[in-house]
Structures are given as C-alpha cells and as structure tokens.
C-alpha cells in the first residue's frame, strides 16, 4: 500500500469538498424543481375544479383518475393523499408564490396540516431560519410553539401575532426566549409524574439535543450544577446555557413543585454573581428562569415586582399541550 503524502491528502480533501458541494447543489436544484412542478400541478387541478362545468367531475373523482393514471405512468408520488396535498399546496402558496428551496416537500406536507394561516407562516419561516428537520418541524407544531410564544409576557399580543407570522421568532430582548409552558414530552414521563429535581436535571441533560430544540434558537449548553462561591459557601446553579444571539448567559433553576417567592432571591443572587464574575466584555446581563411544575401568576407578579426584569418564571409539562385550551387562553389574553 502506497503512503499518502500531505499533498495527496490535500488534493483528496479538495476533491471531496468539491463533490460534496456539487451534490448539495444538485439536491437543492432537484428539490426546487419538484416544488415548482407540484405547484403547477396543483394549479392545473384547482383551475380544472373551478371551471364551472367540471365541478361535478372533480367531485366525482378527478383525483382518483389522476392518481391511477399518473401512478401507472410515472410511479410513486401520485397517491390520492399526495395529490390532495399538491392541490392544497398550490392553494396555500398561490398568494405569495414564493417557494423556499431550503424546505422539502415533506416539510410542506407538515405545514399543510396547520389550518391557521398566521401560525403556518410562522412555522414556515422558523423552519427556514432555524433549519429544522422535518421531524423537528413536526414536533414544534405538535407542541404548539406558536401559541406558547404568544402566551408569554411582553409585547402586545396582537402585534406579536403579526410579527411572528411575518418574520418568525426574533430574539432582541430576554422575554423573547421565554415559553409558557415548556414541554418535555421527549422524556416519556406521565403528566403528573413525581420526579426529584436531581432526577429531572439528569433526564434533561441526557436528552440535551431535544432539550436545546425546546429552549429555542441560539442556545449552547455550558453545564449543570455550576458552582458559585460566596464567602466560604458554595452554591450550585442547576443548568447554565449561553444564548449566542442575545449574548447572555441563561441560568435555569429547576423546581419540581410550585413556584415560591423565595425562589426569586436565590436566582437573583446567581445572576448578580454571573454579571460581576463570569460575564466578559460584550456579554449582556444574564437571564434567569425559574422552571417549575406549577405557579400562581399573582404570586409571581408580586415576587418579581421591583426585581431585575431578567428573571422569569415559567411552567413545564411532561405531555404535549392541549392546542384548543392554549388557543382559548390566547384569545382571552388578546381580548384583555
């Protein structure tokens, strides 16, 4: 076997990069062409349906006829369900006629499930901005991310609906990263599971990839049980992250019980320490989140009154939220 020299390795690596880039461009081109073709097919179906004399024919089974004929001639990809998706895809995109080559047909099939246009626009933009896989997009839709972001404190809710639908989630201030509630269904625990704080912390760190997806964009894991020394006393922050978009440390204090006002003093101490001892030039003030199983909003309001605006209290759940309940809560909040 001949020895591979340094110059040989460089040549091999350059060719490898070239081939990988070419494959990426080919895949992107094929994906864009597929989406454009499906858009045109959907347009043809809708126009055929909407021509008055053919409405009855459509209802009588034009999709069935198309499915059997196209499948016989072109193979897979033209089942009844996929043709219905293609038709609905055109109806969804006919206003903007903008197709993102960064999203696949499988992404768009998941988006078609979202009936609310503003929520669907949000998920589409976030899927592009955050480069979600199809699996990640599906999970965020199932966990009602759009509604949960709207239920957090901060901006006028009606204005926030518009902003999320037009631009996706933009992180410009601490409250933009907060969700209500956080959802940890990926742990596989029952809704009312009794878990010790140390156990919950261990489970979350073991499923860090899913946990980071739930926390949102820009999060990097620093460590768990991060020690703080004040005088001769040692204290430990449950979970520490750094958000590269906000350029701020995010400290999470896990509570498996109900929120208590004394929790605020503890995490406020941690934040002051990080601001003075850990922050580097360019870092913003650290953010604290008390993540609890339950909370009383009035108690939270009084506990946080006069305290750093960078402290938040939010609930977590082990099961996917009830979308109808979240929408009802959101509707009440907007009216108020």
Beta strands, then each sheet from edge to edge (+ up, - down):
strand 1: 182-183
strand 2: 219-230
strand 3: 233-243
strand 4: 248-258
strand 5: 287-294
strand 6: 311-317
sheet 1: 1+ 6+ 5+ 4+ 3- 2+
end
